[in-house]
Every structure is written in C-alpha cells, then in structure tokens.
Amino acid sequence: MRATMKSVLTAAVAVTIIVTSMGCGSPILTPRERLTLAGGALGAGTGALIGSAVPSVGTATGAAIGGGMGLVSGAVVGNEVDMVQAKEQQTQALMEQQQKDMEEQRRELQLMKQREAQNEELQNERTQASLQELSRTKQSLEDMRYNERIESTASAESVTIHHTRRHRRHR
C-alpha cells in the first residue's frame, strides 16, 4: 500500500508540473511548450520502465526523474525550435519589406523614365518651335533685303530715268 501511495504522489507531482508548464491553459501551444510536454511524457514513460526494471529505484521514482529530465530536455529543444522559427519569421518579414521597397523603387524608376520622356518630348517641341521661328526670321530678313534691293534698283532706275529725261530736255 505504501508503494501505491508513493506512485500516486509522484503521479500528482508529475501532473502538476505538466499542467504548470502548459502556459496557464493557452489554447495554442508553442513548439517549446509542445516539446516540453512531449519530453516530459517520454521521460516519465522511460523512467517508469527503467524504474520497474530496477526494484530499488521503483516505478514512481523513475517516472519522476525521467519526467523531470524529459521536461528540461524538451524545453531546451523547444526553445531552440522557437528561436529558429522566430529567426525565419524575422527573415521572412525582412524579405517582404525588401520586396515592397523594390516594387516602390520600380514604380519610381518608371515614373522617372516617363518624366524624362515627357521632358525630352517637350524639349524637342521647343527646339522645333525655335527652329521654325528662326526660319521665319531668316525668311523675313531675306525678304527685306530683296525688297531693299528692288527699291534700291527702282530708285536708281528712277534717278537714271529722271536724269535722262532732264538731259534730253536740255539738249
């Protein structure tokens, strides 16, 4: 009867440790918590088997020792898994941010190219307008020179005609 009482007491302690390590009833267990519980259960089972094979240790003591070691081992492994997952999430978040940054830079580059094309088109239009204005100005100058020559020639002819008429009258 004394062995049974000891087994019940050990089981109660093991259950208390397991329930306490579950995180106050959290509906979703983290990998650390799951592996802590799994390690505790596996350790308790293994300890009980070893304890039953070694009569001086006893099943309850073996379960308690194995459960404690399993809990610690499971917690260590679970903590490592949590850290790896956190690192992966951090890396994923960083990659997503970099992807957003690259998309933003692509949009900015596209806008810059569009503005550059618009500026180039506007510059070409201004150059064309300037060339047309220059051409009109040149044509106006040529027309003025031509008219000046005609006027000059007409004036010279008029003077010559006038001079010739005068000269004929005096003869």
C-alpha positions in Angstrom: 0.0 0.0 0.0 2.9 2.3 0.8 4.3 1.8 -2.8 0.9 2.7 -4.2 0.7 5.9 -2.2 4.1 6.8 -3.3 3.1 6.2 -7.0 0.0 8.3 -6.7 2.0 11.1 -5.1 4.6 11.0 -7.8 2.0 11.0 -10.5 0.3 14.0 -8.8 3.6 15.9 -8.8 4.2 15.0 -12.5 0.7 16.1 -13.5 1.2 19.4 -11.6 4.5 20.1 -13.3 3.0 19.3 -16.8 -0.1 21.5 -16.2 2.1 24.3 -14.9 4.4 24.1 -17.9 1.4 24.3 -20.3 1.3 28.1 -20.0 -1.8 28.6 -17.9 -4.2 26.9 -20.3 -3.2 28.6 -23.5 -5.3 27.1 -26.4 -2.3 27.2 -28.8 0.9 25.7 -27.6 4.2 27.0 -28.9 6.8 24.5 -30.1 8.6 24.9 -26.9 5.6 24.0 -24.8 4.7 21.1 -27.0 8.2 19.7 -26.9 8.4 20.3 -23.2 5.3 18.2 -22.6 6.4 15.6 -25.1 9.8 15.4 -23.4 8.2 15.1 -20.0 5.9 12.4 -21.1 8.6 10.4 -22.9 11.0 10.9 -20.0 8.3 9.8 -17.4 7.5 6.7 -19.5 11.1 5.8 -20.0 11.9 6.5 -16.3 8.9 4.3 -15.3 10.2 1.5 -17.5 13.7 1.8 -16.1 12.3 2.1 -12.5 10.2 -1.0 -12.9 13.3 -2.9 -14.1 15.4 -1.7 -11.1 13.4 -2.6 -8.0 15.5 -0.4 -5.7 14.5 2.7 -7.7 10.9 2.0 -8.2 8.5 2.9 -11.0 7.3 6.2 -9.4 10.8 7.5 -8.7 12.0 6.5 -12.2 9.0 8.3 -13.7 9.6 11.4 -11.7 13.3 11.5 -12.5 12.7 10.7 -16.2 9.8 13.2 -16.4 12.0 16.0 -15.0 14.8 15.2 -17.3 12.4 14.9 -20.2 10.8 18.3 -19.4 14.1 20.0 -19.3 15.3 18.4 -22.5 12.0 19.1 -24.3 12.1 22.7 -23.1 15.7 23.2 -24.4 14.9 21.6 -27.8 11.5 23.5 -28.0 13.3 26.8 -27.1 15.7 26.2 -30.0 12.9 25.5 -32.4 11.1 28.7 -31.2 14.3 30.7 -31.8 14.7 29.2 -35.3 11.1 29.9 -36.1 11.4 33.5 -34.8 14.5 33.9 -37.0 12.7 32.6 -40.0 9.7 34.9 -39.4 12.1 37.8 -39.0 13.9 36.9 -42.2 10.5 36.5 -44.0 9.4 39.9 -42.8 12.7 41.4 -43.9 12.3 39.8 -47.3 8.7 41.1 -47.7 9.9 44.6 -46.7 12.7 44.4 -49.3 10.2 43.2 -51.9 7.9 46.2 -51.1 10.9 48.5 -51.3 12.0 47.1 -54.7 8.4 47.5 -56.0 8.4 51.1 -54.8 11.7 51.7 -56.5 10.5 50.1 -59.7 7.4 52.5 -59.7 9.7 55.5 -59.0 12.0 54.4 -61.8 9.1 54.0 -64.2 7.8 57.5 -63.2 11.3 59.0 -63.8 11.5 57.4 -67.2 8.1 58.7 -68.1 9.0 62.2 -66.9 12.3 62.0 -68.8 10.4 61.0 -72.0 8.0 63.9 -71.5 10.8 66.4 -70.8 12.6 65.1 -73.9 9.4 65.5 -76.0 8.8 69.0 -74.6 12.4 69.9 -75.4 12.1 68.6 -78.9 8.9 70.6 -79.4 10.6 73.8 -78.1 13.6 73.1 -80.4 11.2 72.7 -83.3 9.4 75.9 -82.5 12.7 77.8 -82.1 13.9 76.4 -85.5 10.6 77.4 -87.1 10.8 80.9 -85.6 14.4 81.2 -86.7 13.5 80.1 -90.2 10.7 82.7 -90.4 13.0 85.4 -89.1 15.6 84.4 -91.7 12.9 84.5 -94.4 11.8 87.9 -93.3 15.4 89.2 -93.4 15.9 87.8 -96.9 12.6 89.3 -98.0 13.6 92.7 -96.5 17.0 92.5 -98.3 15.3 91.6 -101.5 12.8 94.5 -101.2 15.7 96.8 -100.3 17.5 95.8 -103.5 14.4 96.2 -105.6 13.7 99.6 -104.0 17.4 100.5 -104.5 17.3 99.3 -108.1 14.0 101.1 -108.7 15.3 104.2 -107.1 18.4 104.0 -109.2 16.4 103.5 -112.4 14.1 106.3 -111.4 17.1 108.6 -110.9 18.5 107.4 -114.2 15.2 107.9 -116.0 14.7 111.3 -114.4 18.3 112.3 -115.2 17.9 111.0 -118.7 14.7 113.0 -119.3 16.3 116.1 -117.9 19.3 115.5 -120.0 17.1 115.2 -123.1 15.2 118.3 -122.4 18.4 120.3 -122.2 19.6 119.1 -125.5 
